[in-house]
């Protein structure tokens, strides 16, 4: 989508745009007002998808936002996930909060207004990070968390409890099956086994491995972002004749000017640095700009080609996830062993 500016607004052309400004106010008819230095746009919030992009726990130094580096401190693995909230809570936000709006602009009551259309809701993101990291920040904040508890878990627990109670009741009148009855009763508390010592140690290992796997999944998706915008050109505010590409570099450019999209100090074996950015059509290897005209189009260095880097992080994430599940299973099995041992010794 093109960036909506004053010139486009004067043309009264309906269509899809994105807009970045600061929160000014919200009126009683569910209209959010977003402003820039020379433009104020109304946003009709009904049916909009509204999100809050949390800050990383990392505190920047003064002027650090001007450094376009994306290092491990900026990617805080303990940062909360992207949080969706109801638009009627927006009034509690502080005036001046930065807002990203993406969607359809159409005329409502004689004024060009962002509004949701059928099957195409507005995307509204309140954020506090630098615009240069908005795209990467959204990918990071959208990471999935430890999924030991999910929507199916309550029904699974209820079904398991009643099944085990039924087993215990069925064999209760038969003394020869006393161990079976005790085992069924113990198994009712099975979901707690991962939280009890000594298996708790394995659960902590599981959570650590799974969290690291989530971060590698983020890196995997960030590495593929440049491919989404391949051959992106003739964009508003982009350099004349520029084409967006991800090119291999013969030498690493000056690190003080080029951002790194991933926290890598060097490329993998048999790989070279790649630069995602706007290049001239004359075939030169130097990018025309290190800043993107659209904050969702990443410009920066990758430690290899996007697909190769993404596959590498995907393998690391998969290995960590498998290891995490083995650690969790080992902890539960250890606690089950001790529970069965206690039952056997009490016979």
N, C-alpha and C positions, 0 to 999 in steps of 0.2 A: 504494500500500500504506500502511496506517496504521503509525505508529511504535509499536513494542512497548514497553510500560511495565509497571510492577509490577502495576497493577490488571488489565490484560489477561492477564498471565501467570497470575494467581491464578484466572482464570475457566477456564483449561485449554481454550481454544477453538483448535483447529487452524485454520490458514489462512495467507495470505500477509502478511508483515510486513516492515518494515525495522528495523534496529537499528544504533545508532552507539555505540561504546564504545572501550576501549583494550585492547590485547593483553596478556593476563595470562600464559598458558602454553599448552603443547600437550602432550597426553598420548600414550602409545604407541599408543592405538587410533584415531589420526587425528582426535582431538577437540581443537578450538581453543576456549579459554575467553576470552570477551570480558566485560569488566566496566564498569559505571558506578558512580556513588557508592552506589547502593542496589540494584543488580541485577547478577547474573552469569549469562551465558547460554552453554551449550555449543553448538558448531558442528561438525557432522560433515563433514569436509572431502572425503570421497570423492566424486569426480565434480564437485566444485565448480570454478567458473571464478575463478581467483585472479589479481588484478592488483596492480601497484604503480604508484601515481600519483606521478611524480617531482615534486620541487620545482622551481619556477622559479628561474633564476639570480639573480633579484632578491631582495635582502635587505631585509626590512621593518625599519623603525625600531621602537623599543619602543612598543607600543600601536598600531602601524600597522594591525594586523589589525582593530581596532575601526572603522577607516575602511573603509567598504564600497565604496570606489571600485575600479573595474577599469580601470586605465589601461594604456598600452602597455608600461610596465615590468613590470607583473604578467603580461602575456601575452608571455612570453619566447619569441621565435620560434626560439631555439636550444635550448629545453628538449627533452629526449629524449621520444620518444613513449611512450604508455601501454604498460607492459611486462607481459606475462603470464609467470608463473613457476609452477613446480610446487609444490604445497602442502607437499611434504616438505622444502622449504627454509625454511619459515616459522620453524622452531626457531632459525634464525640471526638472527632479527630481535630488536631491542631491546625489552624489556618496556616497555609504556606507549605503543607506537606506536598511532596512531588507526586504527580499522577501521570500514568500512561493510559491513553484511551485508544482503542482500535475497533473500527467497525464502520457502520453505514452512517453517512451524513445526509439528512433529508430535511425538507422544510416542514416545520411545525409551527402553527400560529404565526406565520409570516417571518419566521426566523430559522436560519440554518442550525440544525440541532443534531447531535449524535443520539441515535436511538436504536434499540434492538428491532430487528425485523423477524418475520416468521422463519424459524430454522437458523437464524444467524444472530445470536445474542452479542451484545457489546462485551468487549473485554476491558475491564477496568483494573489497573494494578497500582496500588499505592506503594511507593518504595522510597528508600533513603540512601541507596548506593549511587555510585557515579554512573552516568549514562553510558560510559564506555564499557561498563561491566553489566549492563542491564540484561542483555541476552544470556550471558553466561550465568548471571545470578539467578535468573528464572529457571534455567535448567538445573542448577544446583539445588534451589529451593524445592523443586519438584521431585527430588529424590524420594524413593520409598524408604520407609523405616523398617525396624525389626518387626516381622510379621508373625510373631508367635501367637498373637491374638488378632482375629479378623472377624468378619461378619458371620462366618459359619461356626465359629468356636462355641457360642452359647448353646446352639442346637445340638452340637456334637457332645458337649458336656452333659446336657440333659438326657439325651438318648443313651449315653454311656452309663450314667448313674442308674437309670431305671433298668437297663439291661443287667447290670451287675447285681442290683438288688433282687431282680427276678431269679438270677442264678443262685444267689445265696439262699433265698427262700426255698427254692426247689430242692436243694441238697441238704437243707438244715436238719431235716428229720432223719438223715442217714449218717450215723456216727462215722462210718468208714470214709466219708467225704468231708470230714471236718477241716482238713487242710484246704480243700477246694473252697469251702465256705469262707474261711479266714482270708484266703487269697483274694476272693471276690470283694470282701469288705475293704481290704487294704487297697485294692485297685480302684475303688471309688475315689480315693484321694490321690490317684495317679497324676492328675494335672499339677499337683503341688510338688511332685517329686523333683522337678527341675529347680525348685526354690529351697530345697532342704539340703543340709550338709550330709555327706561329703560331696554329693553331686553338684552342689551349688558352684563349686570351682569351675566345673566344665561349662555351666551355664554362663558364667562371666566370660569365659574364653569364647563361647558361641557368640555372645553379644558383640565382643570386640572384633571378631572376624567378620561378622555380618555388617557391622558399621563400616569397616574398611572396604568391604565389597560394594556397599552402596556408593562410596566415594569413587571407586573405580568405574562404576556404572555411569556416574556423572561425567568423568573424564572421557569415557567412551562416546557419550552423546555430544559433548562439546567438540571433540575431534571431528565429528561428522557435520557440524554446523556449516563450515565453508562450502561443502558440496551442495547444500540446500540452495545456495545463492549463486551457483556456478553460472557464468556468462551474464550476470546481472549488470546491466549498463543503461545508459540514458536515464538514470534516476535523477529526480530533482536534487539539486545542489551537488551532484557528483561531478568530478572533473570531466571536461569535455573530451569525448572520445574514449573514455575510460571503460575498461571491462574488468569485472570482478572475477578473480581467479585465485587458485592456490598453486603457486609455482615453487619448484625446487630452487634453492639458492646455492650458488657456488661458494659463497662465504657468508658468515654470520654478520648481519648489519650491526650498526652501533646500538647496543642494548639500551642506551638512554633514550632512544627515540622509538623503538619498536616494542610493542607489548608482546607478552607471551601468553598464549591462550591456555596453556597447561603448565603446571609447576615442574618442568623438566629442565635439568641442567645441561643435558646433552642428548642427541638422538640415539635411538637404539642401534645395535650392530647392523651394518650395511645400509643404514638410512642416512639422509641428509636433512638439514633444516629446510622447512617449507614456509613460505610466506603467503598468508591469505590477505588480499587487499585489492585495491584498484590499480591496475596496470595500464600503460598506454598501449595502443594498437600497433606501435612501431616495433614491438617485440623486445624492448629493453627489459632488463631484469630488475630495474629499480621501480618500486611502487611510486605512483603519483602522489599518494597521500597515505599517512599512517592513521588517519581518523576516518571513521565511517560516517556517511551522511545519514544513515539510519542506524540507531542504536541496536537493532536486532540483527544487523549484518556485521559479524565479527571481523576485525582486522588485527592480525598479529601472527606470531610465530608458532609453528607446530614442529615437534621433534621427529618429523617424518611425514610421509604422505598420509592424508586423513584416514583412508581405509586401513592402512597398515597399523597406524597408531591406535585406531579404534579396536581393531581385532586383538591387538596386544593387551589393551586394558580389559577387553571382554573376557579373554582367557584368564587373566589374573582374578577378575571378579568371580568367574565361575569356580575357579579353584578354591577361593576363599569361602564361597557359599557352600560348596560340598564339604569342606573342612569344618565349617560351622555346624552343619547338620550332624556330622559324625560326632563332634564334640558334645552337642546337645543329647544325642542318643546315648553316648557313653555315660554321661552324667545320670540320665534317667535309669539306664540299665544298672549302674552301680548302686543307686538307691533301692531299686527293685530287688537286687541281690541281697542287700542287707535286710530288707523287710522280710523276704522269704526265709533268710537264715534265722531271723528272730522267731518267726512262726514255727520253723522246724525245731528249734531248740526248746520251745515251750511245750512241745508234744510230750 
